[in-house]
Amino acid sequence: MTPRRITGHIAAAAAAVLAVSALPGAGVADDKPPAAQMKAPPQGTFEYAHGVKALKLKLYPRAIAHLTVAIRSGDLDSKQLSDAHYFRGRALVRSERPEAALEDFTRAVTFWPENVKALRLRCRSLALAKQPDAARKDCDLAVSLDGTDWKNWFTRGLLSKEQGDDPAAKIDLALAMARMPDGMTTFPFVYRPLRDLGLLQSSPPPPASESTRAGD
């Protein structure tokens, strides 16, 4: 191919590109850098995600700070707001602030009455606050809303045991055992009440971390 023909083909290709670029909407996406094309998430969603991440890393003050910003942002819907209060309540429990935690679990249930996780932890908080009747109501509701989760049965079983009702506790803890993932009975906080009620052998379990707790 002669230089003149090559030049002609290049000119034709360039003209075609220019013609396509002139079409309505053509090239709009490419005119902006990729970062500018992406819409940033709402502040509340961003802070919520960082709060949950900090909680998992056991950075409780940081989790509380992020989740507080998320709650106040106005960006979360009712279920997200409920979960934000639930997670902040967990961080407050770990920070040894039980009264504030109870308030958060109550707000979580207010924004989403079927938040089983919040009901379960409010049950434990109410029990510690010497409010057994209110605690029993939350535990019963958690079990009725989700009977597949072993933690609901376990939490109610613990409450019955603490109230001296061993027969009721034994039934609930046995039902919890039937639903537990493999290996859960190696955790001391799970093993001890099961052993005390004769549901497990009396020898100590293999060592296990207590980083996972009933109700979390």
Helices and strands as residue ranges (DSSP letters): H 3-21, G 29-31, H 34-37, H 43-56, H 60-73, H 78-94, H 98-111, H 116-128, H 132-145, H 150-162, H 166-179, G 184-186, H 188-196
